[in-house]
Amino acid sequence: MKKLEYEKICEQILKSDKNIRYAGIYNFGELYDKIRPGLKSHLSSEETEVSLSQAVYRWSTRKKTAEKIGKPIYAVAKYEKIYRITIPIGSGGLILISTELDADVNRIIEKIITIKNQFSS
């Protein structure tokens, strides 16, 4: 996928639900991201990159059990201030979304997977 497609995916994700705060794609050490206009990020750019590299590592550990329990499709973590959703994209990339706590995360996940599938071959 090209950089422009990653930016389009992030834009579509943000537009898909008003409770999505942040959409990012981390792939091969490159970060493409957007935050909802008017919001301030909880993390600095450096903290976001470190967090994403840790998410990539956690995702790689999830894939180790795929043969027995199936491929991981997404992961959700609830923090005191946000939900964080990770979804794989491409051969080694991850989509990272943060939402407000009152978000319908299951509905958002379905929307994100639909958007991702529009760009996947």
C-alpha positions, -999 to 999 in steps of 0.1 A, spaced: 0 0 0 11 35 -7 14 64 18 -16 81 2 -38 51 8 -27 50 45 -37 87 48 -71 80 31 -77 51 55 -70 73 85 -93 100 72 -121 75 65 -117 60 100 -120 94 117 -150 103 96 -167 69 104 -176 78 140 -175 110 161 -161 91 191 -129 81 173 -101 104 186 -71 91 167 -64 68 137 -29 57 129 -12 31 107 22 18 117 40 -2 90 77 -11 86 87 17 110 66 44 93 37 61 110 8 77 92 -18 92 116 -45 117 121 -62 131 152 -97 145 153 -95 183 147 -99 202 180 -86 174 202 -52 172 219 -34 139 220 -28 123 253 7 112 241 35 130 224 46 120 189 76 101 205 53 83 230 29 74 202 57 58 182 71 39 212 35 27 220 30 16 184 63 -3 183 52 -21 215 18 -28 199 36 -44 169 56 -66 193 24 -77 212 7 -84 179 36 -107 169 32 -126 201 -5 -131 194 3 -146 160 24 -174 176 -8 -192 187 -26 -187 154 -21 -223 144 -41 -235 174 -67 -208 180 -68 -189 147 -54 -157 134 -60 -126 156 -85 -102 141 -83 -73 165 -75 -64 201 -91 -39 224 -77 -24 256 -97 -2 279 -77 25 298 -90 51 322 -93 77 295 -97 59 262 -103 26 244 -74 15 221 -81 -8 192 -55 -26 171 -62 -43 138 -36 -58 114 -33 -44 79 -11 -57 51 17 -81 58 31 -65 90 12 -32 96 -12 -23 124 -41 1 125 -43 18 158 -75 36 169 -83 54 201 -118 63 211 -137 80 238 -150 58 266 -186 62 256 -179 48 221 -196 17 208 -163 -2 202 -179 -32 185 -196 -11 160 -165 10 154 -144 -22 149 -168 -34 122 -166 -1 104 -128 -1 106 -126 -36 92 -149 -26 64 -127 4 56 -96 -17 57 -111 -43 34 -119 -16 8 -81 -10 5 -69 -46 8 -66 -69 -21 
